[in-house]
Amino acid sequence: MLVDSHCHLDFSDFADDLDAVVSRAGTAGIGIMLTIATHITRYEQVVRVAERFDNVWCTVGIHPHEAGTEPAAGVETLLRLAEHPKVVGFGETGLDYFYDKSPRERQRASFRVHIEAARIAGLPVIVHTRDADEDTGAILAEEMGKGAFSGLVHCFSSGPQFAEKAVELGLYISASGIMTFKTADSLRQTLAGVPLNRLLVETDAPYLAPVPHRGKRNEPAFTAQTAARLAEVKGVPFGTLEAASTENFLRLFTKVKR
């Protein structure tokens, strides 16, 4: 069994054929899907998707792109919403200085709130970072110094230094379809150095479809292509990568039931 550790099944891209998308994922060997929140105001829609399918789980949180426009969610709000049995983590949250769609100070404040909720609840935080590795790493290290929390860096596209820092902090790293792209040699080299017991796989669907689906709408079934390429990069049989990434996911997301 594989796990798609990060997708967005509540997005309108899947409104017309969600049942077929989930069915195709099962046929491709994807046994669990985690649909990730981006807006606090769309919490109900995200939860409804998770409730609809036995093998779909979800998170609660605010994407850094939305930190400037979404109502600020305090720790208490996040903790209350995370009491739902299908909510298994916080985020995605973090910093995105590439698009700068939200004021950076609002992004940083929201990031810290999500981490605090993760620390209190004992659930992982899903970290988004783009062109912000220095600040992301500094906040993660500073917050870890206040008290341990679990989490992962999703859709990893950074370099070896950030990967090493994330692993040193006890975080996991998730590989997306980006690592299958022809131009991603440096990323593949970085992922080759990440311990197998710290790796997850994801689609970030509907975005970033892996080769040979690049340019099309991504969906959880395509997790298999990313996993196959990651197995090659790690120099291990596909079955080994499959088993390890799934066990890593279940170790991290403790509320998820097989």
C-alpha positions in Angstrom: 0.0 0.0 0.0 1.1 3.5 -0.8 -0.1 6.7 0.8 -0.7 10.1 -0.9 0.4 12.2 2.1 -0.7 15.5 0.5 -3.5 16.3 -1.9 -6.4 18.8 -2.2 -9.5 16.8 -2.9 -11.8 19.6 -1.9 -10.6 21.8 -4.8 -13.0 22.5 -7.6 -10.7 20.5 -10.0 -12.2 17.3 -8.5 -15.8 18.5 -8.1 -17.1 16.5 -11.1 -15.4 13.2 -10.7 -14.2 12.8 -7.1 -15.6 9.3 -6.7 -13.8 8.2 -9.8 -10.5 9.9 -8.7 -10.6 8.0 -5.3 -11.5 4.8 -7.1 -8.6 5.1 -9.5 -6.3 5.7 -6.5 -7.4 2.5 -5.0 -6.8 0.6 -8.2 -3.2 2.1 -8.3 -2.5 0.8 -4.8 -3.0 4.1 -3.0 -4.6 2.9 0.3 -4.7 6.2 2.2 -5.1 9.8 1.0 -4.5 12.9 3.2 -6.4 16.0 1.9 -4.9 19.2 3.1 -6.6 22.3 4.3 -5.6 25.7 2.9 -8.4 27.9 4.3 -9.9 28.0 7.7 -13.1 29.2 6.1 -13.3 26.0 4.0 -12.9 23.7 7.0 -16.4 22.1 6.5 -15.8 21.3 2.9 -12.5 19.6 3.7 -14.0 17.6 6.5 -16.9 16.5 4.3 -14.5 15.0 1.8 -12.7 13.1 4.5 -16.0 11.9 6.0 -17.2 10.7 2.6 -14.4 8.1 2.1 -13.1 5.6 4.7 -9.5 6.0 3.4 -9.4 9.8 3.2 -8.2 11.9 6.1 -7.7 15.6 6.4 -6.0 18.5 8.2 -7.0 22.0 9.5 -5.0 25.1 8.7 -4.2 28.2 6.7 -1.8 28.1 3.7 0.8 30.9 3.8 -0.8 32.4 0.6 -4.0 32.9 2.6 -2.5 34.2 5.9 -3.3 37.8 5.0 -6.9 37.3 3.9 -8.2 34.4 6.0 -9.5 35.2 9.5 -6.7 34.7 12.0 -7.1 31.4 13.7 -5.8 31.1 17.2 -4.4 28.0 18.9 -7.7 27.4 20.6 -9.6 27.4 17.4 -7.2 25.0 15.7 -7.3 22.7 18.6 -11.1 22.6 18.7 -11.4 21.9 15.0 -8.7 19.2 15.3 -10.9 17.3 17.7 -12.8 15.9 14.7 -11.8 12.2 14.3 -10.9 12.7 10.7 -8.6 15.7 11.3 -5.0 14.3 11.8 -2.7 17.3 11.5 -2.3 21.1 11.2 -1.6 23.0 8.0 -0.4 23.4 5.5 1.4 26.3 7.0 4.8 27.9 6.6 6.4 30.6 4.5 6.2 31.4 0.8 8.5 34.3 -0.2 8.4 33.4 -3.9 4.8 34.7 -4.5 4.5 36.9 -1.4 0.8 36.7 -1.5 0.5 37.5 2.2 2.5 39.9 4.3 5.6 38.0 5.6 4.9 38.9 9.2 1.4 37.5 9.0 2.9 34.3 7.5 5.4 34.0 10.3 2.8 34.6 13.0 0.4 32.0 11.5 3.2 29.5 11.2 4.0 29.8 14.9 0.3 29.4 15.9 0.1 26.2 13.9 3.2 24.8 15.5 1.9 25.6 19.0 -1.3 23.8 18.2 0.7 20.8 16.9 2.8 20.8 20.1 -0.2 20.8 22.4 -2.3 18.3 20.4 0.6 15.9 19.7 -0.3 16.0 16.0 2.0 16.8 13.1 2.4 20.2 11.3 2.6 20.2 7.5 5.2 22.8 6.4 5.3 24.7 3.1 8.4 26.6 2.3 9.4 28.3 -0.9 12.3 30.8 -1.2 12.1 31.1 2.6 14.3 28.3 3.9 16.4 30.5 6.2 13.4 31.9 8.0 11.5 28.6 7.9 14.5 26.7 9.4 15.0 29.4 12.1 11.4 29.3 13.2 11.3 25.5 13.3 14.5 25.4 15.4 13.3 28.2 17.7 9.9 26.6 18.2 11.5 23.1 18.7 13.5 24.7 21.5 10.3 25.7 23.2 9.1 22.1 23.2 9.1 19.2 20.8 6.5 18.8 18.0 6.3 16.5 15.0 5.9 17.4 11.3 7.0 17.2 7.8 8.2 19.5 5.0 5.9 18.8 2.1 6.6 19.0 -1.6 10.3 19.2 -0.8 12.3 21.3 -3.3 15.1 22.7 -1.2 18.7 21.8 -1.0 20.8 19.4 1.1 21.4 21.9 3.9 17.7 22.4 4.6 17.1 18.7 4.3 19.7 17.9 6.9 18.3 20.6 9.2 14.8 19.2 8.9 16.0 15.7 9.7 18.1 16.9 12.6 15.0 18.5 14.0 13.1 15.2 13.7 10.9 16.2 10.8 10.0 14.1 7.8 10.4 15.0 4.2 7.8 14.4 1.4 8.7 13.9 -2.2 6.3 15.2 -4.9 6.2 14.8 -8.7 8.8 17.6 -9.0 11.5 15.0 -8.3 10.5 13.2 -11.6 11.1 16.3 -13.8 14.1 16.2 -16.1 15.5 19.4 -14.6 15.4 18.1 -11.0 18.8 16.4 -10.8 19.9 18.4 -7.8 16.7 17.6 -6.0 17.1 13.9 -6.7 20.6 14.1 -5.3 19.3 15.7 -2.1 16.6 13.1 -1.7 19.1 10.4 -2.2 20.8 11.5 1.0 17.6 11.6 3.1 17.3 8.6 5.4 14.6 6.1 4.2 12.9 6.3 7.5 12.2 10.0 7.0 10.7 9.9 3.5 7.0 10.2 2.5 5.5 10.6 -1.0 2.7 12.9 -2.2 1.0 14.3 -5.2 0.0 17.8 -4.1 -2.9 17.1 -6.5 -4.2 18.8 -8.6 -0.8 20.3 -9.1 2.7 19.0 -10.1 1.7 15.8 -11.9 4.8 13.5 -12.2 6.3 12.3 -15.4 4.7 10.8 -17.6 1.6 12.8 -16.6 3.3 16.2 -16.4 1.0 19.0 -17.7 -2.1 17.2 -16.8 -4.3 17.4 -13.7 -2.6 15.5 -11.0 -4.5 13.0 -8.8 -3.6 10.6 -6.0 -3.3 7.6 -8.4 -0.1 9.2 -9.7 1.6 8.8 -6.3 2.8 5.5 -7.7 5.0 7.2 -10.4 6.7 9.4 -7.9 7.3 6.5 -5.5 8.8 4.4 -8.3 11.2 7.2 -9.2 12.1 7.8 -5.6 12.9 4.1 -5.2 15.3 4.3 -8.1 16.9 7.4 -6.6 17.3 5.6 -3.2 18.6 2.5 -4.9 16.0 0.2 -3.2 13.3 -2.1 -4.6 9.9 -0.4 -5.1 8.4 -2.7 -2.4 10.9 -1.4 0.1 10.1 2.2 -0.6 6.4 1.5 -0.6 6.6 -0.2 2.8 8.9 2.4 4.4 7.0 5.4 3.2 3.7 4.0 4.4 5.1 3.1 7.8 6.7 6.5 8.1 3.3 8.1 7.4 1.5 6.0 10.0 4.2 6.7 12.5 3.8 10.4 12.0 0.0 10.7 11.6 -0.9 8.7 14.7 -4.7 9.3 14.3 -4.9 7.6 11.0 -6.3 4.1 11.0 -5.4 1.6 8.3 
